[in-house]
Amino acid sequence: MLTVLTVDSLGDDIAVDGKVTLREAIQAANTDAQVGDAVAGNGADLIQFHASLVPSSTTKPPTAENTNLRAGSPKLRDCLPAPLEDDR
């Protein structure tokens, strides 16, 4: 069953602080285990960004191609484009 992980923090850490970072979401998806506040993935997962992190409706959400993480960043194992809300 698909797990949806929602990134709601621009931070780049792993902590139990009530926020999910991209680092936590990627590691949870890759390991199928809880990481920080990100729930455990389950096989194929969807990582999405909370609407508050997207500057405007005309700006595309962050993707693997336009998001930079600091050195030692986790690697995305498999990337499939997810439809934007307008494309559904």
Backbone as XML, in Angstrom:
<?xml version="1.0"?>
<chain id="A" units="angstrom">
  <residue number="1" name="MET">
    <atom name="N" x="0.842" y="-1.179" z="0.000"/>
    <atom name="CA" x="0.000" y="0.000" z="0.000"/>
    <atom name="C" x="0.889" y="1.245" z="0.000"/>
  </residue>
  <residue number="2" name="LEU">
    <atom name="N" x="0.542" y="2.195" z="-0.807"/>
    <atom name="CA" x="1.295" y="3.441" z="-0.946"/>
    <atom name="C" x="1.255" y="4.260" z="0.339"/>
  </residue>
  <residue number="3" name="THR">
    <atom name="N" x="2.419" y="4.701" z="0.796"/>
    <atom name="CA" x="2.503" y="5.612" z="1.932"/>
    <atom name="C" x="2.763" y="7.007" z="1.393"/>
  </residue>
  <residue number="4" name="VAL">
    <atom name="N" x="1.995" y="7.985" z="1.868"/>
    <atom name="CA" x="2.199" y="9.375" z="1.481"/>
    <atom name="C" x="2.937" y="10.067" z="2.610"/>
  </residue>
  <residue number="5" name="LEU">
    <atom name="N" x="4.113" y="10.593" z="2.305"/>
    <atom name="CA" x="4.917" y="11.329" z="3.274"/>
    <atom name="C" x="4.862" y="12.801" z="2.893"/>
  </residue>
  <residue number="6" name="THR">
    <atom name="N" x="4.427" y="13.641" z="3.815"/>
    <atom name="CA" x="4.283" y="15.065" z="3.529"/>
    <atom name="C" x="5.382" y="15.849" z="4.233"/>
  </residue>
  <residue number="7" name="VAL">
    <atom name="N" x="6.236" y="16.487" z="3.436"/>
    <atom name="CA" x="7.307" y="17.346" z="3.958"/>
    <atom name="C" x="6.677" y="18.681" z="4.344"/>
  </residue>
  <residue number="8" name="ASP">
    <atom name="N" x="6.865" y="19.072" z="5.605"/>
    <atom name="CA" x="6.290" y="20.339" z="6.055"/>
    <atom name="C" x="7.318" y="21.238" z="6.732"/>
  </residue>
  <residue number="9" name="SER">
    <atom name="N" x="8.591" y="20.943" z="6.489"/>
    <atom name="CA" x="9.666" y="21.752" z="7.058"/>
    <atom name="C" x="10.774" y="21.921" z="6.028"/>
  </residue>
  <residue number="10" name="LEU">
    <atom name="N" x="11.356" y="23.099" z="5.994"/>
    <atom name="CA" x="12.505" y="23.346" z="5.122"/>
    <atom name="C" x="13.812" y="22.959" z="5.795"/>
  </residue>
  <residue number="11" name="GLY">
    <atom name="N" x="13.739" y="22.464" z="7.016"/>
    <atom name="CA" x="14.938" y="22.031" z="7.734"/>
    <atom name="C" x="15.617" y="20.871" z="7.019"/>
  </residue>
  <residue number="12" name="ASP">
    <atom name="N" x="16.807" y="20.553" z="7.475"/>
    <atom name="CA" x="17.577" y="19.453" z="6.886"/>
    <atom name="C" x="18.159" y="18.623" z="8.017"/>
  </residue>
  <residue number="13" name="ASP">
    <atom name="N" x="17.282" y="18.155" z="8.898"/>
    <atom name="CA" x="17.746" y="17.388" z="10.038"/>
    <atom name="C" x="16.825" y="16.200" z="10.265"/>
  </residue>
  <residue number="14" name="ILE">
    <atom name="N" x="17.240" y="15.347" z="11.178"/>
    <atom name="CA" x="16.410" y="14.232" z="11.611"/>
    <atom name="C" x="16.189" y="14.436" z="13.103"/>
  </residue>
  <residue number="15" name="ALA">
    <atom name="N" x="14.938" y="14.697" z="13.464"/>
    <atom name="CA" x="14.603" y="14.940" z="14.861"/>
    <atom name="C" x="13.125" y="14.662" z="15.067"/>
  </residue>
  <residue number="16" name="VAL">
    <atom name="N" x="12.771" y="14.291" z="16.272"/>
    <atom name="CA" x="11.367" y="14.144" z="16.625"/>
    <atom name="C" x="10.946" y="15.503" z="17.177"/>
  </residue>
  <residue number="17" name="ASP">
    <atom name="N" x="10.461" y="16.355" z="16.261"/>
    <atom name="CA" x="10.138" y="17.741" z="16.617"/>
    <atom name="C" x="8.791" y="18.199" z="16.067"/>
  </residue>
  <residue number="18" name="GLY">
    <atom name="N" x="8.007" y="17.248" z="15.550"/>
    <atom name="CA" x="6.700" y="17.586" z="15.022"/>
    <atom name="C" x="6.707" y="18.057" z="13.579"/>
  </residue>
  <residue number="19" name="LYS">
    <atom name="N" x="7.857" y="18.065" z="12.933"/>
    <atom name="CA" x="7.988" y="18.494" z="11.538"/>
    <atom name="C" x="8.676" y="17.398" z="10.739"/>
  </residue>
  <residue number="20" name="VAL">
    <atom name="N" x="8.289" y="17.265" z="9.466"/>
    <atom name="CA" x="8.908" y="16.274" z="8.575"/>
    <atom name="C" x="9.766" y="17.014" z="7.554"/>
  </residue>
  <residue number="21" name="THR">
    <atom name="N" x="11.050" y="16.696" z="7.542"/>
    <atom name="CA" x="11.973" y="17.280" z="6.569"/>
    <atom name="C" x="12.078" y="16.357" z="5.358"/>
  </residue>
  <residue number="22" name="LEU">
    <atom name="N" x="12.617" y="16.895" z="4.275"/>
    <atom name="CA" x="12.821" y="16.074" z="3.090"/>
    <atom name="C" x="13.776" y="14.926" z="3.397"/>
  </residue>
  <residue number="23" name="ARG">
    <atom name="N" x="14.798" y="15.180" z="4.185"/>
    <atom name="CA" x="15.755" y="14.134" z="4.569"/>
    <atom name="C" x="15.024" y="12.987" z="5.286"/>
  </residue>
  <residue number="24" name="GLU">
    <atom name="N" x="14.149" y="13.315" z="6.225"/>
    <atom name="CA" x="13.401" y="12.285" z="6.951"/>
    <atom name="C" x="12.493" y="11.505" z="5.998"/>
  </residue>
  <residue number="25" name="ALA">
    <atom name="N" x="11.802" y="12.215" z="5.128"/>
    <atom name="CA" x="10.874" y="11.562" z="4.202"/>
    <atom name="C" x="11.599" y="10.612" z="3.255"/>
  </residue>
  <residue number="26" name="ILE">
    <atom name="N" x="12.725" y="11.044" z="2.709"/>
    <atom name="CA" x="13.475" y="10.189" z="1.783"/>
    <atom name="C" x="13.972" y="8.942" z="2.502"/>
  </residue>
  <residue number="27" name="GLN">
    <atom name="N" x="14.544" y="9.117" z="3.688"/>
    <atom name="CA" x="15.069" y="7.954" z="4.406"/>
    <atom name="C" x="13.951" y="7.010" z="4.835"/>
  </residue>
  <residue number="28" name="ALA">
    <atom name="N" x="12.803" y="7.555" z="5.245"/>
    <atom name="CA" x="11.673" y="6.702" z="5.626"/>
    <atom name="C" x="11.163" y="5.922" z="4.412"/>
  </residue>
  <residue number="29" name="ALA">
    <atom name="N" x="11.099" y="6.584" z="3.260"/>
    <atom name="CA" x="10.648" y="5.914" z="2.042"/>
    <atom name="C" x="11.637" y="4.829" z="1.607"/>
  </residue>
  <residue number="30" name="ASN">
    <atom name="N" x="12.925" y="5.133" z="1.697"/>
    <atom name="CA" x="13.942" y="4.175" z="1.252"/>
    <atom name="C" x="14.083" y="2.972" z="2.176"/>
  </residue>
  <residue number="31" name="THR">
    <atom name="N" x="13.870" y="3.174" z="3.490"/>
    <atom name="CA" x="14.111" y="2.103" z="4.460"/>
    <atom name="C" x="12.837" y="1.421" z="4.954"/>
  </residue>
  <residue number="32" name="ASP">
    <atom name="N" x="11.677" y="1.985" z="4.603"/>
    <atom name="CA" x="10.407" y="1.471" z="5.117"/>
    <atom name="C" x="10.398" y="1.426" z="6.641"/>
  </residue>
  <residue number="33" name="ALA">
    <atom name="N" x="11.020" y="2.412" z="7.255"/>
    <atom name="CA" x="11.061" y="2.543" z="8.712"/>
    <atom name="C" x="10.793" y="3.995" z="9.087"/>
  </residue>
  <residue number="34" name="GLN">
    <atom name="N" x="10.255" y="4.217" z="10.290"/>
    <atom name="CA" x="10.048" y="5.589" z="10.747"/>
    <atom name="C" x="11.397" y="6.267" z="10.925"/>
  </residue>
  <residue number="35" name="VAL">
    <atom name="N" x="11.488" y="7.513" z="10.450"/>
    <atom name="CA" x="12.708" y="8.311" z="10.590"/>
    <atom name="C" x="12.282" y="9.686" z="11.093"/>
  </residue>
  <residue number="36" name="GLY">
    <atom name="N" x="12.728" y="10.062" z="12.287"/>
    <atom name="CA" x="12.286" y="11.329" z="12.866"/>
    <atom name="C" x="10.776" y="11.312" z="12.980"/>
  </residue>
  <residue number="37" name="ASP">
    <atom name="N" x="10.129" y="12.322" z="12.398"/>
    <atom name="CA" x="8.669" y="12.395" z="12.412"/>
    <atom name="C" x="8.028" y="11.815" z="11.160"/>
  </residue>
  <residue number="38" name="ALA">
    <atom name="N" x="8.805" y="11.313" z="10.232"/>
    <atom name="CA" x="8.258" y="10.709" z="9.009"/>
    <atom name="C" x="7.824" y="9.276" z="9.308"/>
  </residue>
  <residue number="39" name="VAL">
    <atom name="N" x="6.594" y="8.964" z="8.926"/>
    <atom name="CA" x="6.100" y="7.603" z="9.135"/>
    <atom name="C" x="6.860" y="6.634" z="8.239"/>
  </residue>
  <residue number="40" name="ALA">
    <atom name="N" x="6.817" y="5.377" z="8.595"/>
    <atom name="CA" x="7.511" y="4.359" z="7.808"/>
    <atom name="C" x="6.913" y="4.254" z="6.414"/>
  </residue>
  <residue number="41" name="GLY">
    <atom name="N" x="7.780" y="4.163" z="5.426"/>
    <atom name="CA" x="7.330" y="3.907" z="4.074"/>
    <atom name="C" x="6.847" y="2.476" z="3.967"/>
  </residue>
  <residue number="42" name="ASN">
    <atom name="N" x="6.338" y="2.134" z="2.776"/>
    <atom name="CA" x="5.846" y="0.775" z="2.559"/>
    <atom name="C" x="5.935" y="0.469" z="1.070"/>
  </residue>
  <residue number="43" name="GLY">
    <atom name="N" x="7.098" y="0.026" z="0.641"/>
    <atom name="CA" x="7.284" y="-0.243" z="-0.792"/>
    <atom name="C" x="7.336" y="1.064" z="-1.563"/>
  </residue>
  <residue number="44" name="ALA">
    <atom name="N" x="6.485" y="1.188" z="-2.571"/>
    <atom name="CA" x="6.420" y="2.427" z="-3.356"/>
    <atom name="C" x="5.723" y="3.497" z="-2.520"/>
  </residue>
  <residue number="45" name="ASP">
    <atom name="N" x="6.341" y="4.652" z="-2.403"/>
    <atom name="CA" x="5.808" y="5.733" z="-1.579"/>
    <atom name="C" x="5.721" y="7.017" z="-2.388"/>
  </residue>
  <residue number="46" name="LEU">
    <atom name="N" x="4.953" y="7.960" z="-1.881"/>
    <atom name="CA" x="4.824" y="9.275" z="-2.497"/>
    <atom name="C" x="5.283" y="10.308" z="-1.489"/>
  </residue>
  <residue number="47" name="ILE">
    <atom name="N" x="6.258" y="11.131" z="-1.882"/>
    <atom name="CA" x="6.694" y="12.248" z="-1.053"/>
    <atom name="C" x="6.102" y="13.500" z="-1.665"/>
  </residue>
  <residue number="48" name="GLN">
    <atom name="N" x="5.336" y="14.219" z="-0.861"/>
    <atom name="CA" x="4.747" y="15.464" z="-1.329"/>
    <atom name="C" x="5.150" y="16.590" z="-0.392"/>
  </residue>
  <residue number="49" name="PHE">
    <atom name="N" x="4.992" y="17.812" z="-0.859"/>
    <atom name="CA" x="5.341" y="18.990" z="-0.073"/>
    <atom name="C" x="4.068" y="19.693" z="0.366"/>
  </residue>
  <residue number="50" name="HIS">
    <atom name="N" x="4.044" y="20.075" z="1.631"/>
    <atom name="CA" x="2.893" y="20.805" z="2.168"/>
    <atom name="C" x="2.716" y="22.096" z="1.376"/>
  </residue>
  <residue number="51" name="ALA">
    <atom name="N" x="1.474" y="22.499" z="1.160"/>
    <atom name="CA" x="1.178" y="23.696" z="0.364"/>
    <atom name="C" x="1.874" y="24.946" z="0.897"/>
  </residue>
  <residue number="52" name="SER">
    <atom name="N" x="2.125" y="25.009" z="2.188"/>
    <atom name="CA" x="2.778" y="26.194" z="2.767"/>
    <atom name="C" x="4.225" y="26.348" z="2.295"/>
  </residue>
  <residue number="53" name="LEU">
    <atom name="N" x="4.817" y="25.286" z="1.742"/>
    <atom name="CA" x="6.195" y="25.355" z="1.264"/>
    <atom name="C" x="6.290" y="25.744" z="-0.202"/>
  </residue>
  <residue number="54" name="VAL">
    <atom name="N" x="5.159" y="25.805" z="-0.880"/>
    <atom name="CA" x="5.137" y="26.174" z="-2.291"/>
    <atom name="C" x="4.776" y="27.649" z="-2.376"/>
  </residue>
  <residue number="55" name="PRO">
    <atom name="N" x="5.681" y="28.488" z="-2.912"/>
    <atom name="CA" x="5.487" y="29.940" z="-2.885"/>
    <atom name="C" x="4.196" y="30.454" z="-3.490"/>
  </residue>
  <residue number="56" name="SER">
    <atom name="N" x="3.757" y="29.925" z="-4.612"/>
    <atom name="CA" x="2.520" y="30.401" z="-5.226"/>
    <atom name="C" x="1.970" y="29.320" z="-6.133"/>
  </residue>
  <residue number="57" name="SER">
    <atom name="N" x="0.752" y="29.525" z="-6.582"/>
    <atom name="CA" x="0.129" y="28.521" z="-7.442"/>
    <atom name="C" x="0.779" y="28.456" z="-8.814"/>
  </residue>
  <residue number="58" name="THR">
    <atom name="N" x="1.571" y="29.451" z="-9.180"/>
    <atom name="CA" x="2.241" y="29.436" z="-10.484"/>
    <atom name="C" x="3.636" y="28.832" z="-10.405"/>
  </residue>
  <residue number="59" name="THR">
    <atom name="N" x="4.098" y="28.538" z="-9.195"/>
    <atom name="CA" x="5.412" y="27.938" z="-9.008"/>
    <atom name="C" x="5.248" y="26.444" z="-8.813"/>
  </residue>
  <residue number="60" name="LYS">
    <atom name="N" x="6.014" y="25.665" z="-9.554"/>
    <atom name="CA" x="5.932" y="24.216" z="-9.396"/>
    <atom name="C" x="6.522" y="23.820" z="-8.052"/>
  </residue>
  <residue number="61" name="PRO">
    <atom name="N" x="6.000" y="22.750" z="-7.451"/>
    <atom name="CA" x="6.521" y="22.308" z="-6.164"/>
    <atom name="C" x="7.964" y="21.822" z="-6.284"/>
  </residue>
  <residue number="62" name="PRO">
    <atom name="N" x="8.676" y="21.766" z="-5.151"/>
    <atom name="CA" x="10.054" y="21.276" z="-5.185"/>
    <atom name="C" x="10.109" y="19.848" z="-5.715"/>
  </residue>
  <residue number="63" name="THR">
    <atom name="N" x="11.167" y="19.539" z="-6.455"/>
    <atom name="CA" x="11.380" y="18.189" z="-6.973"/>
    <atom name="C" x="12.823" y="17.793" z="-6.737"/>
  </residue>
  <residue number="64" name="ALA">
    <atom name="N" x="13.160" y="16.570" z="-7.069"/>
    <atom name="CA" x="14.542" y="16.120" z="-6.939"/>
    <atom name="C" x="15.470" y="16.957" z="-7.810"/>
  </residue>
  <residue number="65" name="GLU">
    <atom name="N" x="14.942" y="17.488" z="-8.911"/>
    <atom name="CA" x="15.768" y="18.269" z="-9.826"/>
    <atom name="C" x="16.026" y="19.696" z="-9.341"/>
  </residue>
  <residue number="66" name="ASN">
    <atom name="N" x="15.126" y="20.263" z="-8.537"/>
    <atom name="CA" x="15.317" y="21.657" z="-8.139"/>
    <atom name="C" x="15.470" y="21.863" z="-6.634"/>
  </residue>
  <residue number="67" name="THR">
    <atom name="N" x="15.750" y="20.784" z="-5.909"/>
    <atom name="CA" x="15.928" y="20.873" z="-4.462"/>
    <atom name="C" x="17.354" y="20.503" z="-4.110"/>
  </residue>
  <residue number="68" name="ASN">
    <atom name="N" x="18.006" y="21.332" z="-3.330"/>
    <atom name="CA" x="19.376" y="21.069" z="-2.913"/>
    <atom name="C" x="19.418" y="20.732" z="-1.435"/>
  </residue>
  <residue number="69" name="LEU">
    <atom name="N" x="20.093" y="19.640" z="-1.099"/>
    <atom name="CA" x="20.334" y="19.279" z="0.281"/>
    <atom name="C" x="21.823" y="19.399" z="0.539"/>
  </residue>
  <residue number="70" name="ARG">
    <atom name="N" x="22.188" y="19.546" z="1.791"/>
    <atom name="CA" x="23.610" y="19.689" z="2.121"/>
    <atom name="C" x="24.361" y="18.388" z="1.859"/>
  </residue>
  <residue number="71" name="ALA">
    <atom name="N" x="25.673" y="18.445" z="1.999"/>
    <atom name="CA" x="26.525" y="17.272" z="1.759"/>
    <atom name="C" x="26.031" y="16.086" z="2.588"/>
  </residue>
  <residue number="72" name="GLY">
    <atom name="N" x="26.193" y="14.899" z="2.059"/>
    <atom name="CA" x="25.757" y="13.694" z="2.742"/>
    <atom name="C" x="24.269" y="13.449" z="2.590"/>
  </residue>
  <residue number="73" name="SER">
    <atom name="N" x="23.689" y="14.025" z="1.571"/>
    <atom name="CA" x="22.252" y="13.912" z="1.355"/>
    <atom name="C" x="21.860" y="12.485" z="1.044"/>
  </residue>
  <residue number="74" name="PRO">
    <atom name="N" x="20.675" y="12.075" z="1.496"/>
    <atom name="CA" x="20.193" y="10.746" z="1.122"/>
    <atom name="C" x="19.898" y="10.705" z="-0.369"/>
  </residue>
  <residue number="75" name="LYS">
    <atom name="N" x="20.004" y="9.559" z="-0.934"/>
    <atom name="CA" x="19.757" y="9.384" z="-2.368"/>
    <atom name="C" x="18.338" y="8.887" z="-2.590"/>
  </residue>
  <residue number="76" name="LEU">
    <atom name="N" x="17.693" y="9.398" z="-3.613"/>
    <atom name="CA" x="16.386" y="8.902" z="-4.006"/>
    <atom name="C" x="16.606" y="7.606" z="-4.764"/>
  </residue>
  <residue number="77" name="ARG">
    <atom name="N" x="15.958" y="6.544" z="-4.342"/>
    <atom name="CA" x="16.153" y="5.254" z="-5.019"/>
    <atom name="C" x="15.420" y="5.202" z="-6.342"/>
  </residue>
  <residue number="78" name="ASP">
    <atom name="N" x="14.192" y="5.590" z="-6.350"/>
    <atom name="CA" x="13.382" y="5.558" z="-7.565"/>
    <atom name="C" x="12.537" y="6.818" z="-7.597"/>
  </residue>
  <residue number="79" name="CYS">
    <atom name="N" x="12.523" y="7.503" z="-8.722"/>
    <atom name="CA" x="11.737" y="8.725" z="-8.838"/>
    <atom name="C" x="10.719" y="8.571" z="-9.965"/>
  </residue>
  <residue number="80" name="LEU">
    <atom name="N" x="9.493" y="8.785" z="-9.623"/>
    <atom name="CA" x="8.423" y="8.815" z="-10.617"/>
    <atom name="C" x="7.742" y="10.158" z="-10.472"/>
  </residue>
  <residue number="81" name="PRO">
    <atom name="N" x="7.463" y="10.835" z="-11.574"/>
    <atom name="CA" x="6.791" y="12.128" z="-11.456"/>
    <atom name="C" x="5.383" y="11.939" z="-10.918"/>
  </residue>
  <residue number="82" name="ALA">
    <atom name="N" x="5.034" y="12.732" z="-9.932"/>
    <atom name="CA" x="3.677" y="12.695" z="-9.387"/>
    <atom name="C" x="2.877" y="13.805" z="-10.070"/>
  </residue>
  <residue number="83" name="PRO">
    <atom name="N" x="1.622" y="13.570" z="-10.325"/>
    <atom name="CA" x="0.822" y="14.599" z="-10.985"/>
    <atom name="C" x="0.619" y="15.796" z="-10.065"/>
  </residue>
  <residue number="84" name="LEU">
    <atom name="N" x="0.682" y="16.983" z="-10.634"/>
    <atom name="CA" x="0.348" y="18.170" z="-9.882"/>
    <atom name="C" x="-1.159" y="18.171" z="-9.668"/>
  </residue>
  <residue number="85" name="GLU">
    <atom name="N" x="-1.615" y="18.876" z="-8.674"/>
    <atom name="CA" x="-3.038" y="18.877" z="-8.354"/>
    <atom name="C" x="-3.884" y="19.244" z="-9.563"/>
  </residue>
  <residue number="86" name="ASP">
    <atom name="N" x="-3.396" y="20.199" z="-10.387"/>
    <atom name="CA" x="-4.138" y="20.626" z="-11.566"/>
    <atom name="C" x="-4.195" y="19.536" z="-12.647"/>
  </residue>
  <residue number="87" name="ASP">
    <atom name="N" x="-3.260" y="18.575" z="-12.588"/>
    <atom name="CA" x="-3.180" y="17.518" z="-13.591"/>
    <atom name="C" x="-4.056" y="16.314" z="-13.270"/>
  </residue>
  <residue number="88" name="ARG">
    <atom name="N" x="-4.667" y="16.281" z="-12.102"/>
    <atom name="CA" x="-5.437" y="15.105" z="-11.682"/>
    <atom name="C" x="-6.800" y="15.085" z="-12.281"/>
  </residue>
</chain>
